[in-house]
Amino acid sequence: MRVVVPLDENRGWDSKISDEFGHAPYFALVDGDSLTIVEGPKVITGRGPRWAELYTKLKPDVVITKEIGKPAYAAFRQKGVTVYYADAKTLREAVEKWKRGELREFPEELAHEPHHEH
């Protein structure tokens, strides 16, 4: 399972989870016990919908996030990606809770209208 989590910092497993999804400075890709952290601008370059770039480049099966826009939420769900609410402060805590089945799926009603940059 490939798990993607937006991060505010690059401190490995102790990284703080970002309050933003599409504008996160970093993204963690957890694949089994392997952790890769990539810079947000290298994943999301602005060449189309943010969710589409992230999906194409990181190929997640699971997304763990504190917030997400309605278009991204709907698109991930349509592609079979399960979105979970990140009820955790750090990447380690979120992934451990997910592995133990302690995270709830992200409530659709919490998905918000997308932020538009001008």
Disulfide bonds with the S-S distance in Angstrom:
none
